[in-house]
C-alpha cells in the first residue's frame, strides 16, 4: 500500500531543506542515534541483566523494558513491508545541497521506527515521578523530531510512529504487569 505525504508534510520538509546547514544537520544526525533500535536493544538488554535478582518490581520493569524494546524494533519493520512511502530526502533535492544526506531505504518512510521507540519510552515514563517523567518525555519528543530535521521521515511518519509506540507500550503492560500497583504512589498523584 502506498502512502502519500500530506501537504503539511511537504511544506515542512521543503522549509527544512531550504533552511538547513551542515552543522545543525550533523548535530541532529548524531542525536538521532539516541533513538536507534540497535542502541536501545543493547541498553534494554543491559537493564534487563542488571534487574535480575533485584526484587520483583525491578525484574518486572526489566522484563517490560526488554519486551517493549524488542517489539518496538520488530513492529516498524513489519509495517514497512505493508506500507510504501518515499522518504522526504529523496523528494527535496535542495536539502542535499544544504547538508542533508540520504537516510535509510527509499520507500521505508512510514512509520518512523525511531519515533516508535521514543513513543514507547515516553509512555513508560508516565509511571515515574513528575520531574523525571518530564525530562524523559521531553527527550523522547526531541529525539523523535531529529528524524524530521534530517529529512529521514515526514512529520506524519514521526507522529504516527510516536503514537504507535505509546500504544504498544500500554498494550504490553497488560502482559508484563508493569507497573506494579503501588498504593502510596497512587495517593501521591
N, C-alpha and C positions, 0 to 999 in steps of 0.2 A: 504494500500500500504506500503510495507516495503522498507525502505531506508537504504542503507549500508554506513558506513563511508568511506571516501576516504583514500587512502594510506597515504596522508599527515596528515589527522585527526588522524589515528592510530599512526603514528610516533610521533606526538606532544603529544598525550595522554600518550604514553609509556615514553617519555622523562620526562614529568611532574611527572608521577608515580614513576619513578626511583629517581628523584631528590627532591621530596618534603620532608618536615619535619613538625612535628606537629605545630610549632609556625607560620610559614608563611601560612599554610593551615587554621589555626584558624583565622588569620587576614583576609585572603581572604573570609572565610565563614562569618565573621562579616560584611565586606564591602559589600558583595553581597546583604545584606538586604536593602541597599540603592536603589536597583532596583526592589525590591519586589512589586508585584501588590497591596498587601494589604496596605503597607506603602504609595505607590503612590496614591491609591484611597483616603485615608484619607487626604493626603496633597492637592490633587486636589479639594476635596470637601471643605476643609477649604479655599483654594484660591478662589473657586467659591463664597462661602459665603462672604468672605472679599471684593470681587469685586462688590457686589451688591450696587447700588446707588452711585458708584464712577466714573460715566461717561461712555459714550458709548464705548470708546476704552478699558477700563479696564473690563467692563462687557463682551465685545466680547472676550477678551483674557481669561477671566474666563470660559466662555461657551466653548471655544475651548479647553482649557486645560482639563476640566472635560470630554468632549465628547471624546477627543483623549485617555485619560486615561482609560475610560470605554471600548472603542473599542479595545484598545491595551491589555486590560485584557481579553476580550472575544475571540479575534482572535486566539491566540495560543491554547486555549482550543479546539476550533473548528478544527483547523488544526491537533492537536494531535489525534483527533478522526479519521481523514483520513489517517494519516501517522504513521507508527510504526518504531521506531528506538531505539535500545538498547543504554542506556547511557554508556559512557566510564567507569564510576566507576564500572560497572558490568563486564567489559571485561579486566580491567587492575588490576588484583588481587594484584600485587605488590604495587599498590597505597594504598591499605588498610593496608599494613604492614608499610607504611611510614606516615600514619596520615590521608589520605583521607578517609572520611566516605561516606556512601551511601546517595544519594540525589534523591528525587522525585520518581515517578513511573518508573519502569524498562524500559518500551517501549515508554516513553514520551520525548525522546531527541530532536525531531525536531518539531518546531523551538524553540529556546530559548525565552521564554516569557520575561525574564529579559532584554535580549538584544533588543527585540522588543520595550519595553518601552523606553529603552535608545536611540534607533534609532529615535523614535518619539520626544524625548526630544531634541536630537541633531539637528534635522530638525527644530523644533520650535525655537530653539536658533538662527537660521540664521537671524532672524529679529532683533536681539539685536546688540548693539554697539560691535565693534571688540573685545575689551578686555573681556567683559562678555561672548560673543559668544565663544571665545577660551577656557575659563575656563569651561563653561558648556559642550561644546563638548568634551573636554579632560576628564572631569569627566565621561561623558556618555560612552566613549570608555573604560576608566579604569574600571568602574563598570561592563561593559559587559565582559571584559577579566577575571574578577573573576570567571565567570561561567566555563571558560576553566580551570583555575587554580585549582578549587575544583573538577574537573572531572565530573561536572554535565552535561556538553554538549561537543560535538565535536566542533572543530573550525568552521566547515562549518555550524553548527546549530546556532552559535552565529553570524556569518557573515550574514546568511540568515535572522535571526531574526532582526538584526540591520537594514538591507536594507528594510525589510517588514515594520518595524516601521516608517522609514523615508518616505516611500511611502504612508503609511496610513495617516500620519500627513499631507502630502501635499495634498492628496485626500480630506481629511476632511476640509481643508481650503476652498475648493470650496463651501461647505455647510455653514460653520460658518462665512465666510467673514474675517477671521483672516489672516494676519494683516490688519488693516485699512491702506489704502494707504496714506502715509504722504509725501507730495511733498518736504518738507525740508529734510527729511531723504533720499529720493531718490537722491537728489542733493549731499548729503554728501558722498555717496558711491563712 
